[in-house]
């Protein structure tokens, strides 16, 4: 394959998924700059290895590379990644609804913060499965391919993630009612 054909095919099959790649990297690393670094490194790796890609699902292939790159970074920097603040401006809601009252907006923003905090408390493999399924809309099979685990493991991780989210959010509601 000539360089121009490789570049053209790469742009067509891989580049449209950079937003999903960043989204996954951001949730895995909990850090904006690290997520950008992961996506950049993963994109370079993907382009170098693109001659070995023969499928049509560029999204799953790229996300697999992003996942592996992010895990390598996390493993290398494990002690320093315990608590990183969330960038509300970057990942906040898309904006207020015109008919919403200030109280409704405040309540909605608080619920969103609580949900994000709960997701960030999940172990990384649970968070990964949850984000790939509910935010990126991937199938169980696609997530299994990306994570390199059986489909049943994906289903189990999702069930556990949902149970932990439910428990975390219920605990927060009980604490609010008690105060």
VMD Tcl script that draws the C-alpha trace (Angstrom):
set ca {
  {0.00 0.00 0.00}
  {1.46 3.38 -0.97}
  {1.92 6.06 1.65}
  {-0.84 8.25 0.18}
  {-3.28 5.29 0.08}
  {-2.35 4.39 3.66}
  {-2.85 7.98 4.80}
  {-6.17 8.29 2.96}
  {-7.52 5.02 4.38}
  {-6.27 5.95 7.88}
  {-8.01 9.31 7.69}
  {-11.22 7.63 6.56}
  {-11.31 4.74 9.04}
  {-9.49 6.02 12.13}
  {-9.56 9.81 12.41}
  {-13.35 10.07 12.81}
  {-12.97 8.24 16.13}
  {-10.51 10.62 17.80}
  {-13.25 12.11 19.99}
  {-14.17 8.65 21.29}
  {-10.46 7.95 21.81}
  {-10.04 11.12 23.85}
  {-13.20 10.39 25.83}
  {-11.95 6.92 26.79}
  {-8.47 8.19 27.61}
  {-9.90 11.02 29.74}
  {-12.02 8.65 31.79}
  {-9.21 6.14 32.20}
  {-6.54 8.63 33.22}
  {-8.72 11.19 35.03}
  {-6.37 13.85 33.69}
  {-6.78 16.09 30.64}
  {-3.12 16.39 29.66}
  {-2.50 12.67 30.11}
  {-5.54 11.92 27.96}
  {-4.20 14.16 25.20}
  {-0.81 12.46 25.44}
  {-2.42 9.02 25.33}
  {-4.46 9.86 22.22}
  {-1.45 11.35 20.48}
  {0.74 8.33 21.27}
  {-2.06 5.90 20.36}
  {-2.67 7.69 17.05}
  {1.01 7.43 16.17}
  {1.05 3.75 17.10}
  {-2.10 3.17 15.07}
  {-0.65 4.86 12.00}
  {2.61 2.91 12.28}
  {0.70 -0.38 12.59}
  {-2.02 0.50 10.08}
  {-0.56 -1.87 7.48}
  {-1.62 -4.72 9.79}
  {-5.22 -3.49 10.07}
  {-7.50 -5.38 7.69}
  {-10.89 -4.89 9.31}
  {-13.52 -2.25 8.85}
  {-14.09 -1.41 12.53}
  {-11.50 1.31 12.96}
  {-13.18 2.54 16.12}
  {-12.70 -0.68 18.09}
  {-9.14 -1.04 16.78}
  {-8.19 2.52 17.76}
  {-9.88 2.27 21.16}
  {-7.94 -0.93 21.86}
  {-4.70 0.94 21.19}
  {-5.87 3.89 23.32}
  {-6.79 1.55 26.15}
  {-3.42 -0.20 26.09}
  {-1.56 3.11 25.90}
  {-3.57 4.52 28.81}
  {-2.96 1.43 30.94}
  {0.77 1.66 30.21}
  {0.75 5.27 31.39}
  {-1.30 4.44 34.48}
  {1.01 1.57 35.37}
  {4.07 3.80 34.97}
  {2.59 6.66 37.04}
  {0.46 4.63 39.47}
  {1.27 6.50 42.73}
  {0.71 9.96 41.27}
  {-2.75 9.28 39.79}
  {-4.75 8.70 42.96}
  {-6.75 11.94 42.94}
  {-7.00 14.36 40.04}
  {-9.62 17.12 39.86}
  {-12.32 16.92 37.23}
  {-12.41 19.67 34.60}
  {-16.06 20.80 34.73}
  {-15.65 23.22 31.82}
  {-14.34 20.49 29.54}
  {-16.80 17.75 30.53}
  {-19.77 19.65 31.88}
  {-23.27 19.54 30.49}
  {-24.01 20.94 27.06}
  {-25.76 23.98 28.50}
  {-28.90 25.04 30.28}
  {-32.35 24.20 29.06}
  {-34.24 27.42 28.33}
  {-37.36 26.52 30.32}
  {-35.42 25.31 33.36}
  {-35.57 27.30 36.56}
  {-32.39 28.20 38.45}
  {-33.30 25.62 41.12}
  {-33.79 22.89 38.50}
  {-30.45 23.77 36.91}
  {-28.73 23.71 40.28}
  {-30.26 20.36 41.18}
  {-29.35 18.93 37.76}
  {-25.77 20.19 38.03}
  {-25.44 18.66 41.49}
  {-26.82 15.32 40.27}
  {-24.36 15.37 37.37}
  {-21.45 16.14 39.73}
  {-22.54 13.29 42.01}
  {-22.77 10.87 39.10}
  {-19.35 11.91 37.76}
  {-17.85 11.56 41.22}
  {-19.39 8.10 41.53}
  {-18.03 7.04 38.14}
  {-14.58 8.33 39.04}
  {-14.66 6.22 42.23}
  {-15.11 3.01 40.22}
  {-12.12 0.75 39.56}
  {-10.68 1.57 36.15}
  {-11.88 -1.66 34.47}
  {-15.47 -0.99 35.61}
  {-15.26 2.67 34.57}
  {-13.87 1.64 31.19}
  {-16.71 -0.81 30.48}
  {-19.34 1.69 31.63}
  {-18.00 4.52 29.48}
  {-17.55 2.36 26.39}
  {-21.09 0.99 26.73}
  {-23.12 4.00 27.82}
  {-21.19 6.96 26.51}
  {-19.68 5.52 23.33}
  {-22.54 3.10 22.64}
  {-20.34 0.09 21.91}
  {-21.72 -3.44 21.98}
  {-20.63 -6.00 24.57}
  {-18.68 -7.76 21.84}
  {-16.84 -4.58 20.81}
  {-15.97 -3.81 24.44}
  {-14.72 -7.38 24.88}
  {-12.48 -6.97 21.83}
  {-11.12 -3.65 23.09}
  {-10.52 -4.89 26.63}
  {-9.24 -8.29 25.55}
  {-11.66 -10.15 27.82}
  {-14.62 -12.49 27.22}
  {-18.04 -10.96 26.65}
  {-19.24 -12.44 29.95}
  {-16.54 -10.50 31.77}
  {-17.76 -7.29 30.13}
  {-21.31 -8.06 31.24}
  {-20.10 -8.81 34.77}
  {-18.06 -5.61 34.94}
  {-21.04 -3.58 33.76}
  {-23.34 -5.19 36.32}
  {-20.84 -4.55 39.10}
  {-20.24 -0.98 37.95}
  {-23.96 -0.25 37.90}
  {-24.42 -1.80 41.35}
  {-21.58 0.28 42.79}
  {-22.96 3.44 41.18}
  {-26.38 2.72 42.64}
  {-24.86 2.11 46.08}
  {-22.69 5.26 45.92}
  {-25.58 7.47 44.80}
  {-28.00 5.99 47.37}
  {-25.44 6.61 50.12}
  {-25.14 10.24 48.96}
  {-28.93 10.70 49.07}
  {-29.11 9.23 52.58}
  {-26.32 11.56 53.73}
  {-28.14 14.58 52.24}
  {-31.40 13.63 53.95}
  {-29.62 13.18 57.29}
  {-28.09 16.67 57.18}
}
mol new
graphics top color blue
foreach p $ca { graphics top sphere $p radius 0.5 }
foreach p [lrange $ca 0 end-1] q [lrange $ca 1 end] { graphics top cylinder $p $q radius 0.2 }
display resetview
